[in-house]
Amino acid sequence: QARRAGIPYVVSGAGNLSDMTYRYRWGGKRNSFLNYLMKKVYHRVFDRLLLHNAISVHAQSQNEAEDALKFGARDTFVLPFGMLNEEVPDPGTTPPRSLRHPMTFAYLGRLSIMHKGLDIIVEAFGKVVEAGFGDRFRLIVAGPSENGSLEALQQRASELNIEHIEFPGPVYDADKANVWSKTDVFLHLCRFTGFALTVREAMCEGIPVVATRYSDYGDWVNRFNLGRTVEPEVGGLTEVILGLLALTDESYAQLSRNAMAYVHATRWRELGRMYANEYARILTPGGGPQKEVLFPEEPKPQAVY
């Protein structure tokens, strides 16, 4: 209706443009060729038209912007969603977290196995146990079960001899503080995602993140050294876990400082101006402000593990 009325509009990909979303959007039905085909047809008939006629596409990551351009977007801008100003501590007054042994890794969210990559997490930690490092970590997998996913994860963890794993169930509101107090590294192994609030909440606590590049935080984590970026596969995550277990105290503290600095810079107070600038740019043909970079002086890219 906006297009027919001649009203410029912006759309967000919100995790729907990656190849992973075609393969895994239906969770347990991922092997159904009919579902895969139906999504491809829907995209060609509806999504492409929406993208092609949008004045710009708002991407949450550079990876998503590249997907949008591949599908015919005319213009893109990359800005993450923000955090409420009052929920973000000042990194100048909040000390970084200290590295603890054994190191505790945590996931918090719906126990949607395929969407959230929980199968990858459990299998990778099984490999870490197999390598002889089972006593070097603790693992928390918190959240409500989905179609028997809790029982499936518990059974697989038992089969892989993962002894130090905890399934506390749903965790909400103030109870999250207990999880954050135990957590050293947050796991964000989504195969596709549109918005993950718990990642932002973890970083507000100074917790480094392991994220896939297909998630809304993959390239941010890598570019600003907030943790580690991985492909959504078991071997790569296993290597990352083993590498994190060997971190020095100072290296871990730097990851923690970076995480807090990042969420501080992406409060809505700061992002609001940048969003307004992008809308001014795309609505002023041949003029207007230039595209903004979230951090004008970016730290050097870190290695992708």
C-alpha positions in Angstrom: 0.0 0.0 0.0 2.9 2.4 0.7 4.4 1.7 -2.6 1.1 2.2 -4.5 0.6 5.5 -2.6 4.1 6.6 -3.6 5.4 6.6 0.0 9.1 5.7 0.4 9.6 2.8 2.8 12.4 1.0 4.5 12.4 -2.7 5.3 14.6 -4.9 7.6 15.8 -8.3 6.6 15.5 -9.5 10.2 17.3 -12.7 9.6 15.1 -13.8 6.7 17.6 -13.5 3.8 20.4 -15.9 4.6 20.6 -19.4 3.0 20.4 -20.9 6.5 16.9 -19.6 6.9 15.7 -21.5 3.9 17.1 -24.7 5.2 16.2 -24.4 8.9 13.3 -22.1 9.3 10.9 -25.0 9.9 13.0 -26.6 12.6 12.3 -30.3 12.5 10.8 -30.1 9.0 14.1 -28.9 7.6 14.4 -32.0 5.4 11.2 -31.4 3.6 11.9 -30.2 0.1 8.4 -28.9 -0.2 8.8 -26.5 2.6 12.2 -25.3 1.2 10.6 -24.8 -2.2 7.5 -23.0 -0.8 9.8 -20.5 0.9 11.8 -19.9 -2.3 8.6 -19.3 -4.2 7.3 -16.9 -1.5 10.5 -15.0 -1.6 10.5 -14.7 -5.4 6.9 -13.6 -5.5 6.6 -11.3 -2.5 10.0 -10.7 -0.8 11.9 -9.7 -3.9 9.2 -7.1 -4.9 9.3 -5.7 -1.3 13.1 -5.5 -1.5 13.4 -4.1 -5.0 11.0 -1.2 -4.3 12.3 -0.3 -0.8 14.2 3.0 -0.7 16.7 1.2 1.6 17.1 -2.0 3.5 18.1 -1.8 7.2 20.6 -4.6 7.9 21.7 -5.5 11.4 25.1 -6.8 10.2 27.3 -6.5 7.2 26.6 -10.1 6.3 22.9 -9.3 6.1 23.5 -6.2 4.0 25.5 -8.4 1.5 22.5 -10.8 1.4 20.1 -7.9 0.7 22.2 -6.6 -2.1 22.5 -10.1 -3.6 18.7 -10.2 -3.7 18.4 -6.8 -5.5 18.2 -4.2 -2.8 18.9 -0.6 -4.1 20.5 0.7 -0.9 21.4 -0.7 2.5 22.5 0.7 5.8 23.9 -1.3 8.7 22.9 -0.5 12.3 22.2 -2.9 15.1 19.1 -2.6 17.3 19.9 -0.8 20.5 19.6 -1.3 24.3 17.6 0.8 26.6 19.8 3.6 28.0 19.2 2.8 31.6 20.1 -0.9 31.2 23.6 -0.2 30.0 26.3 0.4 32.6 29.1 2.9 32.1 32.2 0.9 31.0 34.3 3.6 32.7 33.0 2.8 36.1 32.3 -0.9 35.8 35.3 -3.2 36.0 35.8 -6.0 33.4 34.9 -9.5 34.5 37.6 -11.8 35.8 38.5 -15.1 34.3 37.4 -18.1 36.4 38.4 -21.7 36.3 36.6 -23.9 35.3 35.2 -21.6 32.6 31.4 -21.5 32.4 29.7 -21.2 29.0 26.0 -20.4 28.8 23.0 -20.3 26.4 19.8 -18.6 27.5 16.7 -18.6 25.3 14.1 -20.9 23.7 15.4 -24.5 23.4 14.8 -24.5 19.7 17.5 -26.9 18.6 17.9 -26.2 14.9 17.2 -22.5 15.0 19.5 -21.8 18.0 22.2 -24.3 17.0 21.9 -26.2 20.3 22.8 -29.5 18.6 26.1 -27.8 17.6 26.8 -26.7 21.1 26.2 -30.1 22.7 28.1 -32.0 20.1 31.1 -29.6 20.3 31.3 -29.9 24.1 31.1 -33.6 23.7 34.3 -33.3 21.5 35.9 -31.2 24.2 35.2 -34.0 26.8 36.6 -36.5 24.3 39.8 -34.5 24.1 40.2 -34.8 27.9 39.0 -31.3 29.0 35.7 -32.3 30.5 36.7 -30.8 33.9 37.8 -27.5 32.4 34.3 -26.2 31.7 30.8 -25.9 33.0 27.8 -25.5 30.6 24.4 -23.9 31.2 21.6 -24.4 28.7 18.7 -22.4 30.1 15.3 -21.8 28.6 11.8 -23.3 28.0 11.6 -26.6 26.1 10.1 -26.7 22.6 8.5 -29.9 21.3 10.5 -32.2 23.5 13.8 -30.4 22.9 14.9 -30.4 26.6 14.7 -34.2 26.9 16.5 -34.6 23.5 19.4 -32.4 24.6 19.6 -34.1 28.0 19.8 -37.5 26.4 22.5 -36.5 23.9 24.6 -34.8 26.6 24.4 -38.0 28.6 25.5 -40.1 25.6 28.5 -37.8 25.1 29.4 -38.0 28.8 29.1 -34.3 29.4 28.9 -34.3 33.2 29.1 -30.6 34.0 26.0 -29.4 32.3 23.0 -27.7 33.8 19.5 -27.4 32.4 17.7 -24.9 34.7 14.6 -24.5 32.5 13.0 -21.1 31.8 14.8 -18.1 33.3 13.1 -14.7 33.3 13.6 -11.2 34.7 15.5 -11.0 38.0 16.4 -14.8 37.8 18.7 -14.0 34.9 21.1 -12.3 37.3 21.9 -15.7 38.8 22.8 -17.1 35.3 24.9 -14.0 34.4 26.8 -14.2 37.7 28.0 -17.7 36.8 28.6 -17.1 33.1 32.1 -16.4 31.5 31.1 -16.8 27.8 27.7 -16.5 26.1 26.9 -18.9 23.2 25.0 -17.4 20.3 25.1 -20.3 17.7 22.0 -19.3 15.8 21.8 -20.6 12.2 19.6 -17.6 11.5 18.2 -14.8 13.7 16.4 -11.5 13.6 16.9 -10.1 17.1 18.6 -11.7 20.1 18.0 -9.6 23.3 19.9 -12.0 25.6 23.1 -11.4 23.7 22.9 -7.7 24.4 22.0 -8.4 28.1 25.0 -10.7 28.4 27.3 -8.0 27.0 25.9 -5.5 29.4 27.3 -7.7 32.1 30.7 -7.7 30.3 30.3 -11.3 29.1 32.2 -12.1 25.8 30.2 -13.8 23.1 30.7 -16.7 20.7 28.5 -16.1 17.7 27.9 -17.4 14.2 28.3 -15.0 11.3 24.7 -15.8 10.3 23.4 -14.3 13.5 22.8 -10.6 14.0 26.0 -10.4 16.0 28.5 -12.5 14.0 30.4 -9.7 12.3 30.2 -7.3 15.2 31.8 -9.9 17.5 34.6 -10.4 15.0 35.2 -6.7 14.1 35.2 -5.4 17.6 36.8 -8.3 19.4 33.8 -9.0 21.6 34.6 -12.8 21.6 34.8 -15.2 18.7 33.0 -15.7 15.4 32.4 -19.2 14.1 30.7 -21.1 11.3 27.7 -23.1 12.6 29.5 -26.4 12.6 30.9 -28.7 15.4 34.6 -28.7 14.4 34.9 -24.9 14.4 33.1 -24.5 17.7 35.2 -27.2 19.3 38.4 -25.3 18.3 37.0 -22.0 19.6 36.1 -23.6 23.0 39.6 -25.1 23.4 41.1 -21.8 22.5 39.0 -19.9 25.0 39.9 -22.4 27.7 43.6 -21.3 27.2 42.9 -17.6 27.4 45.1 -15.5 29.7 43.5 -13.3 32.4 44.3 -10.1 30.5 43.0 -11.4 27.2 39.7 -12.3 28.8 39.5 -9.0 30.6 40.0 -7.2 27.2 37.1 -9.1 25.7 35.0 -8.1 28.6 35.9 -4.5 28.3 35.2 -4.5 24.6 31.7 -6.1 25.2 30.8 -3.4 27.7 32.1 -0.6 25.4 30.1 -2.0 22.5 26.7 -2.0 24.3 27.5 1.5 25.7 28.0 2.8 22.2 24.8 1.1 20.9 22.4 2.5 23.5 19.4 4.1 21.8 20.7 7.5 23.0 23.6 7.1 20.5 21.9 5.1 17.9 18.8 7.3 17.6 20.9 10.1 16.0 22.5 7.6 13.6 19.1 6.2 12.5 17.8 9.7 11.9 20.9 10.5 9.8 20.4 7.4 7.6 16.7 8.3 7.0 17.8 11.8 6.1 20.4 10.4 3.7 18.0 8.0 1.9 15.3 10.6 1.6 17.6 13.3 0.0 18.4 12.1 -3.5 21.8 13.3 -4.6 22.5 14.9 -1.3 22.0 14.8 2.4 24.3 13.3 5.0 26.9 10.7 4.2 26.6 7.1 5.4 27.7 6.9 9.0 30.0 4.3 10.5 29.0 3.0 14.0 32.6 3.4 15.3 34.7 5.8 13.2 37.9 4.4 14.6 37.4 0.7 14.5 39.9 -1.6 16.2 41.8 -3.9 14.0 39.8 -7.0 12.9 40.5 -10.1 15.0 41.0 -13.6 13.6 37.9 -15.6 12.8 38.1 -19.0 14.5 
